[in-house]
Structures are given as C-alpha cells and as structure tokens.
Amino acid sequence: MEYLLRGDICYSENLKSLVCKENAYLHIKDGLCQGVYDSLPKELSSVGIKDYSGDLILPGMVDLHLHAPQYGFRGTKMDLELLDWLNVNTFPEEAKYQNLDYAERGYRDFVEDLRESATTRAVIFATLHKNATLLLMKLLEESGLVSYVGKVNMDRNSPEYLTEHTAEESLKNTREWLSEIPKDWQNCKPILTPRFTPTCSDALMEGLGKLAKEYKLPVQSHLSENLGEIAWVKELCPDAKHYGDTYDRYGLLENSIMAHCVYTEGEELSALKARGTMICHCPQSNTNLCSGAAPIRRFLEENVKVGLGTDVAGGANLSMLRAITDAISVSKLRFRLMDQSLAPLTLEEAFCLATLSGGSFFGKVGSFLPGYEADALVFHEKRRSVRKQTVKERLEVLLYTGEESARLQAKFVQGRQLF
C-alpha cells in the first residue's frame, strides 16, 4: 500500500526540534514513512493522495501507562492519596473482572474509547485474571491499535478477594496466560506486570525475572510514586539499596517501563539509566493522587529514557494531548515551588515525549522521519482564529484546548487507516 497524506504536518526530529510544515506531503509506503515534502515530487505524481489540506497531521500518541479495568471509575474519589485510593477504588473494582460478562462490558467500553482517542500505541495493565486479560487482548488485537498488555502479578499485601496466594500460583497463572495467547496476533503482545513491590514477594519477583529472560518479554511496573509507598518498600525490603533495587536484583529493570518515578534520584536514577529503563511520567495522576511532581528535567539532563502516560484512572481521561500540556504545567510548578535549577519543559520537549521518545519503546515509532512506522492523526479545526496563526501555534492551541477546538478526523496505525 502506497499513498500520500497532504496537510499541515508536525513531527519531532528530537527533543529540541519540532518540524512544522504548511500544505506539505507525507509519503507512506508499506506502512512506513518515506519522507515529508514541501511540494509534490514529480516521481510521486502517480501516487494516490489522501487530501487533508488545512488540517493538522501529527504522529500518533504513545500512552506508556494505563489501567484498563480502572476505566469505569475514572474521575471518582480523586481526593484520596495513592494507597487509600487503591483500597477504596481500585482493588474492589478489579476483583469484578473475574466475571467475564462484566469484564467484556468494561473492556469493550475502554477499547472503543481508546480507538477513538489520539492514542495509537499503549502499554496497559489488566488484572490478575487470566481469562479477562486474554479477552482484553483480543479486543485490542481486533481494534487495529498496537499495544502491550500485562496480566498483573500480586501475591502479598493484597485483599483476600484479589490475590494469588503464593509466588508459585502467580507464576503458574502467568505461564498459562502466555501459553494461551494466539501466536498469530500481530497488534497486541504480552508484557510481564508485577503490580509493584509491596504486592509482590521476593520469590515472585525472582520468578518473573526468570520468565522475562526465558520468553524475552518486556516488563512494566510502578516505582517511587508516593512517599507512603516508598516508606512501605523500605520496611518490606530493608536490605535493598533503593526502591529500584527491588526490581533490579531480579533483572526487572531491563527492557522495562517504570511508571511515575516522582522521587527517583541518585543511585536509583543511575540504575535506571544503566539498564536502559523507560520512565513513564504521568503528570495528571501524580497531581490527582497527591504524589508529587517528578523531576523530568533532571531525567532529560541525565539522558534517561522518558515517555508519557495517562495512568487511567489515576489520570481521569485518555487524552494524551492533555498529558503533554499537564507535563509542561507540572514542570513549571516544580520549577517555581521546588527547584529553580530545573527549567520547565518546552512545548517541543513535551510533544516529543508523547510521540518520538515514548514511541521508541515500540521501535521506530512516533515520528514521520524516513523508516518510521506510519502512525498518524488528522485533526480538523472547527474554525480558524480571527488571528493569523502559524502551524506551530495551531498545534499548541490544539494541545491545550483539545476537542473544544478540533476533532480527530482520521487515524492511521502502521499505515492502516482505522477511520
């Protein structure tokens, strides 16, 4: 399949460079970007054009951290901090996903809304229930989105109604889940998912580390999100060098996403950098659950990998456009109130985190550079401002105002048009 997208095109070359071209052409062939041109090259004159003149064309957004079973209660009880919020909101709701009828209703709503959002790639927590997790993966596979999904592991400090009672039980359930994933699925892949250290015994962590190597699987979990959580980990693992070490000693920081890292610094940050861990910054969730403001500027200065996530339902919606602007806002508050040595994020940097930087977890994803997988969004602005605006200014308005100013008119994943 070969075609051209015509419109006002924006994409990141790197953290500092945001390319914005008016009335340009994006050449896509066999699901890959071939180049962006200011005018139509003669050699491509016979290639079909999908004409979105006047509309904004952006790379697909990459959401590196969200919880599908929490989607149904998003936007509720947001006055609680993390640990209380888990006990009041999360655990009782996730327990319901043992019932496949309930799980299908909840997951179908989640997948349909995710498909209609700006997200083209996602890394997702399910629950500890094998069959419900397979159901979620099937729905995502059929959606055309590209995703990783994890069956959650938790064998301690969990409610009796939501636990795997031993490490052996949890590992057995995980192997069964992996064995039942159809080999011909192309869009949805498994990711190992210890919920976080407080709910995973050392024996379970050790077993998951072995599974990661045996199956060559990526890993996702939470790290240094909340002060109460960090203190709890110190009590549970007094011999650990730092919270991150509770994963690292079992090989679980390699090829992994660690969400939040609000209080990650020093040796812990050095360990993440050494292992190539991707930090997923979730600014809305960290604000809603009173967790804090992560030092994203420090992570970028240290050349640690960083992407963005909505963390539904800690975050109240699926909007990666809002995740971009929330990341900027939180960095401004941290700069003004906590540490004026760490400059706020720029628009260019935050946009890159949601596309090119986060997309690197999936490979060559998140940009229109040649050779990158062709994930694209087309936004049609409801009306143009009376004020003359550049393409970059229109992009900024879109990011800050979302559906108030524009609608998502078309969506492409790996060159396939979803709608």
DRENFI-503486 format. One record per residue (C-alpha): residue number from 1; x, y, z; chain. Coordinates in steps of 0.25 Angstrom, whole numbers, padded with zeros to 4 digits. Layout:
 num    px    py    pz chaine
 NUM     X     Y     Z      A
...
! end
This chain:
 num    px    py    pz chaine
   1  0000  0000  0000      A
   2  0005  0014 -0004      A
   3 -0001  0027 -0003      A
   4  0002  0042  0001      A
   5 -0004  0050  0013      A
   6 -0006  0065  0009      A
   7 -0008  0075  0020      A
   8 -0001  0083  0031      A
   9  0009  0074  0037      A
  10  0016  0074  0050      A
  11  0026  0064  0056      A
  12  0039  0063  0065      A
  13  0053  0060  0060      A
  14  0058  0060  0074      A
  15  0055  0067  0088      A
  16  0058  0080  0083      A
  17  0054  0080  0068      A
  18  0039  0081  0065      A
  19  0037  0081  0049      A
  20  0024  0089  0045      A
  21  0021  0089  0030      A
  22  0009  0096  0024      A
  23  0002  0089  0012      A
  24  0012  0078  0011      A
  25  0012  0063  0007      A
  26  0015  0051  0015      A
  27  0019  0039  0007      A
  28  0015  0025  0013      A
  29  0019  0012  0006      A
  30  0017 -0002  0012      A
  31  0013  0004  0026      A
  32  0026  0012  0027      A
  33  0029  0027  0025      A
  34  0037  0030  0013      A
  35  0039  0045  0014      A
  36  0032  0059  0016      A
  37  0032  0069  0005      A
  38  0028  0083  0003      A
  39  0023  0081 -0011      A
  40  0019  0068 -0018      A
  41  0032  0061 -0024      A
  42  0030  0058 -0039      A
  43  0033  0043 -0037      A
  44  0021  0042 -0027      A
  45  0011  0049 -0037      A
  46  0004  0036 -0039      A
  47  0003  0032 -0025      A
  48 -0011  0034 -0019      A
  49 -0013  0046 -0009      A
  50 -0022  0046  0003      A
  51 -0024  0061  0003      A
  52 -0026  0067  0017      A
  53 -0022  0081  0013      A
  54 -0023  0091  0024      A
  55 -0024  0080  0035      A
  56 -0013  0077  0045      A
  57 -0006  0064  0043      A
  58  0002  0059  0055      A
  59  0009  0046  0059      A
  60  0000  0036  0067      A
  61  0001  0038  0082      A
  62  0008  0027  0091      A
  63  0002  0024  0105      A
  64  0012  0016  0112      A
  65  0004  0014  0125      A
  66 -0011  0012  0128      A
  67 -0020  0002  0135      A
  68 -0031 -0003  0126      A
  69 -0040 -0009  0138      A
  70 -0040  0005  0145      A
  71 -0046  0012  0133      A
  72 -0060  0010  0138      A
  73 -0057  0018  0151      A
  74 -0049  0029  0145      A
  75 -0052  0043  0151      A
  76 -0057  0038  0164      A
  77 -0051  0039  0179      A
  78 -0040  0047  0174      A
  79 -0038  0053  0188      A
  80 -0030  0041  0193      A
  81 -0016  0038  0192      A
  82 -0010  0026  0185      A
  83 -0010  0015  0196      A
  84 -0024  0019  0201      A
  85 -0029  0020  0187      A
  86 -0024  0006  0183      A
  87 -0032  0000  0195      A
  88 -0045  0008  0193      A
  89 -0046  0009  0178      A
  90 -0036  0000  0170      A
  91 -0036 -0013  0177      A
  92 -0051 -0015  0179      A
  93 -0053 -0011  0164      A
  94 -0042 -0020  0159      A
  95 -0048 -0032  0166      A
  96 -0061 -0031  0158      A
  97 -0052 -0035  0145      A
  98 -0053 -0049  0150      A
  99 -0067 -0049  0144      A
 100 -0065 -0049  0129      A
 101 -0078 -0043  0125      A
 102 -0074 -0031  0134      A
 103 -0060 -0031  0128      A
 104 -0065 -0031  0114      A
 105 -0074 -0019  0117      A
 106 -0063 -0011  0123      A
 107 -0052 -0015  0114      A
 108 -0061 -0012  0101      A
 109 -0064  0002  0106      A
 110 -0049  0004  0109      A
 111 -0044 -0001  0095      A
 112 -0055  0006  0087      A
 113 -0052  0020  0094      A
 114 -0037  0017  0093      A
 115 -0038  0014  0078      A
 116 -0046  0028  0076      A
 117 -0035  0035  0084      A
 118 -0022  0041  0079      A
 119 -0014  0029  0085      A
 120 -0009  0019  0074      A
 121  0000  0011  0083      A
 122 -0002  0007  0098      A
 123  0004 -0001  0109      A
 124 -0007 -0006  0118      A
 125 -0009 -0013  0132      A
 126 -0021 -0023  0132      A
 127 -0024 -0030  0145      A
 128 -0018 -0043  0151      A
 129 -0030 -0051  0144      A
 130 -0024 -0059  0132      A
 131 -0037 -0060  0124      A
 132 -0041 -0046  0126      A
 133 -0027 -0042  0121      A
 134 -0028 -0050  0109      A
 135 -0041 -0044  0106      A
 136 -0035 -0030  0107      A
 137 -0024 -0034  0098      A
 138 -0034 -0040  0087      A
 139 -0042 -0027  0087      A
 140 -0029 -0019  0085      A
 141 -0024 -0028  0075      A
 142 -0036 -0026  0067      A
 143 -0036 -0011  0069      A
 144 -0024 -0009  0060      A
 145 -0017 -0001  0071      A
 146 -0003 -0006  0075      A
 147 -0001 -0010  0090      A
 148  0005 -0018  0101      A
 149 -0004 -0024  0111      A
 150  0000 -0030  0125      A
 151 -0007 -0040  0134      A
 152 -0004 -0034  0147      A
 153  0004 -0042  0158      A
 154  0001 -0040  0173      A
 155  0003 -0050  0184      A
 156  0004 -0042  0197      A
 157 -0001 -0030  0204      A
 158 -0014 -0031  0195      A
 159 -0028 -0033  0199      A
 160 -0033 -0047  0200      A
 161 -0042 -0045  0189      A
 162 -0031 -0041  0179      A
 163 -0018 -0048  0181      A
 164 -0010 -0060  0176      A
 165 -0007 -0067  0189      A
 166  0007 -0071  0186      A
 167  0018 -0068  0177      A
 168  0017 -0082  0171      A
 169  0002 -0079  0168      A
 170  0005 -0066  0162      A
 171  0016 -0071  0153      A
 172  0007 -0083  0149      A
 173 -0004 -0074  0145      A
 174  0005 -0065  0137      A
 175  0011 -0077  0129      A
 176 -0003 -0082  0126      A
 177 -0007 -0068  0121      A
 178  0006 -0067  0112      A
 179  0003 -0081  0106      A
 180 -0011 -0077  0102      A
 181 -0008 -0064  0095      A
 182 -0010 -0067  0080      A
 183  0003 -0068  0072      A
 184 -0003 -0061  0060      A
 185 -0007 -0048  0067      A
 186  0001 -0036  0061      A
 187 -0004 -0024  0069      A
 188 -0005 -0028  0084      A
 189  0007 -0034  0091      A
 190  0009 -0038  0105      A
 191  0017 -0031  0116      A
 192  0021 -0036  0130      A
 193  0014 -0028  0140      A
 194  0018 -0029  0155      A
 195  0008 -0019  0161      A
 196  0018 -0012  0170      A
 197  0028 -0017  0180      A
 198  0018 -0016  0192      A
 199  0009 -0027  0186      A
 200  0020 -0036  0180      A
 201  0029 -0045  0189      A
 202  0043 -0047  0186      A
 203  0041 -0061  0181      A
 204  0030 -0056  0171      A
 205  0040 -0045  0166      A
 206  0051 -0055  0165      A
 207  0042 -0064  0157      A
 208  0037 -0052  0148      A
 209  0052 -0049  0145      A
 210  0054 -0063  0140      A
 211  0041 -0063  0132      A
 212  0046 -0049  0125      A
 213  0059 -0056  0121      A
 214  0052 -0069  0116      A
 215  0041 -0062  0108      A
 216  0049 -0050  0104      A
 217  0038 -0041  0110      A
 218  0038 -0027  0114      A
 219  0033 -0022  0128      A
 220  0024 -0011  0133      A
 221  0022 -0007  0148      A
 222  0022  0005  0157      A
 223  0034  0012  0164      A
 224  0035  0023  0174      A
 225  0021  0029  0172      A
 226  0017  0033  0186      A
 227  0024  0035  0199      A
 228  0016  0025  0207      A
 229  0018  0015  0197      A
 230  0033  0017  0197      A
 231  0034  0016  0213      A
 232  0026  0003  0212      A
 233  0036 -0003  0202      A
 234  0047  0001  0212      A
 235  0040 -0007  0222      A
 236  0038 -0019  0213      A
 237  0052 -0019  0207      A
 238  0061 -0013  0217      A
 239  0073 -0019  0210      A
 240  0070 -0012  0197      A
 241  0079 -0001  0192      A
 242  0067  0007  0188      A
 243  0053  0004  0183      A
 244  0058  0002  0169      A
 245  0068 -0009  0174      A
 246  0056 -0018  0178      A
 247  0054 -0019  0163      A
 248  0068 -0018  0158      A
 249  0073 -0030  0166      A
 250  0064 -0039  0159      A
 251  0067 -0033  0145      A
 252  0053 -0026  0144      A
 253  0059 -0012  0140      A
 254  0064 -0017  0127      A
 255  0054 -0015  0115      A
 256  0044 -0009  0125      A
 257  0035  0003  0127      A
 258  0035  0008  0141      A
 259  0023  0018  0143      A
 260  0024  0031  0151      A
 261  0038  0031  0158      A
 262  0033  0044  0165      A
 263  0044  0043  0175      A
 264  0055  0035  0167      A
 265  0069  0041  0169      A
 266  0083  0038  0172      A
 267  0087  0023  0171      A
 268  0073  0019  0167      A
 269  0073  0028  0155      A
 270  0087  0023  0151      A
 271  0082  0009  0152      A
 272  0070  0013  0142      A
 273  0080  0019  0133      A
 274  0090  0008  0133      A
 275  0078 -0002  0130      A
 276  0072  0006  0119      A
 277  0059  0007  0127      A
 278  0048  0015  0121      A
 279  0042  0025  0131      A
 280  0027  0028  0129      A
 281  0023  0041  0134      A
 282  0008  0042  0138      A
 283  0006  0057  0142      A
 284 -0009  0057  0143      A
 285 -0009  0045  0152      A
 286  0003  0050  0161      A
 287 -0005  0062  0163      A
 288 -0019  0055  0166      A
 289 -0013  0046  0176      A
 290 -0004  0056  0183      A
 291  0008  0048  0179      A
 292  0017  0060  0175      A
 293  0024  0066  0163      A
 294  0034  0057  0156      A
 295  0048  0064  0152      A
 296  0046  0062  0137      A
 297  0057  0072  0134      A
 298  0067  0064  0142      A
 299  0064  0051  0135      A
 300  0066  0058  0122      A
 301  0079  0064  0126      A
 302  0084  0050  0130      A
 303  0079  0045  0117      A
 304  0070  0035  0123      A
 305  0058  0030  0114      A
 306  0045  0037  0117      A
 307  0031  0036  0111      A
 308  0017  0040  0116      A
 309  0005  0033  0121      A
 310 -0009  0036  0125      A
 311 -0009  0026  0136      A
 312 -0025  0024  0135      A
 313 -0031  0024  0145      A
 314 -0021  0032  0154      A
 315 -0022  0041  0142      A
 316 -0037  0044  0139      A
 317 -0037  0043  0124      A
 318 -0030  0036  0112      A
 319 -0025  0049  0106      A
 320 -0010  0049  0102      A
 321 -0012  0063  0097      A
 322 -0015  0067  0112      A
 323 -0003  0059  0117      A
 324  0006  0067  0108      A
 325  0001  0080  0114      A
 326  0000  0075  0128      A
 327  0015  0071  0127      A
 328  0018  0085  0124      A
 329  0009  0091  0135      A
 330  0015  0081  0146      A
 331  0029  0084  0142      A
 332  0026  0099  0143      A
 333  0021  0097  0157      A
 334  0033  0089  0161      A
 335  0042  0100  0156      A
 336  0035  0111  0163      A
 337  0032  0104  0176      A
 338  0043  0093  0178      A
 339  0055  0095  0170      A
 340  0058  0107  0161      A
 341  0071  0099  0155      A
 342  0062  0090  0147      A
 343  0055  0098  0136      A
 344  0041  0095  0131      A
 345  0038  0086  0119      A
 346  0037  0093  0106      A
 347  0026  0090  0096      A
 348  0036  0083  0087      A
 349  0041  0074  0098      A
 350  0027  0070  0104      A
 351  0022  0067  0090      A
 352  0034  0058  0087      A
 353  0032  0051  0100      A
 354  0018  0047  0095      A
 355  0022  0043  0081      A
 356  0036  0040  0077      A
 357  0042  0038  0091      A
 358  0031  0029  0097      A
 359  0030  0022  0083      A
 360  0044  0017  0084      A
 361  0039  0006  0093      A
 362  0032  0000  0081      A
 363  0043  0002  0072      A
 364  0044  0013  0061      A
 365  0031  0019  0065      A
 366  0026  0033  0068      A
 367  0031  0042  0056      A
 368  0030  0044  0041      A
 369  0045  0042  0039      A
 370  0048  0032  0028      A
 371  0047  0018  0032      A
 372  0038  0021  0044      A
 373  0025  0013  0045      A
 374  0013  0021  0039      A
 375  0004  0025  0051      A
 376 -0003  0038  0048      A
 377 -0014  0046  0053      A
 378 -0022  0056  0045      A
 379 -0029  0068  0053      A
 380 -0039  0077  0047      A
 381 -0041  0090  0054      A
 382 -0055  0094  0056      A
 383 -0052  0109  0052      A
 384 -0039  0117  0050      A
 385 -0036  0128  0059      A
 386 -0038  0142  0054      A
 387 -0023  0144  0058      A
 388 -0014  0139  0047      A
 389 -0006  0127  0053      A
 390  0006  0119  0049      A
 391  0005  0103  0048      A
 392  0012  0102  0062      A
 393  0003  0112  0068      A
 394 -0009  0104  0063      A
 395 -0003  0091  0069      A
 396 -0001  0098  0082      A
 397 -0016  0102  0082      A
 398 -0020  0088  0079      A
 399 -0011  0082  0090      A
 400 -0017  0092  0101      A
 401 -0032  0092  0096      A
 402 -0034  0078  0090      A
 403 -0048  0075  0086      A
 404 -0052  0089  0089      A
 405 -0045  0094  0076      A
 406 -0043  0082  0067      A
 407 -0048  0068  0065      A
 408 -0040  0055  0061      A
 409 -0044  0053  0047      A
 410 -0035  0041  0043      A
 411 -0025  0032  0049      A
 412 -0015  0023  0043      A
 413 -0007  0012  0050      A
 414  0005  0005  0043      A
 415 -0001  0011  0030      A
 416 -0015  0005  0032      A
 417 -0026  0015  0033      A
 418 -0035  0012  0045      A
 419 -0045  0022  0042      A
! end
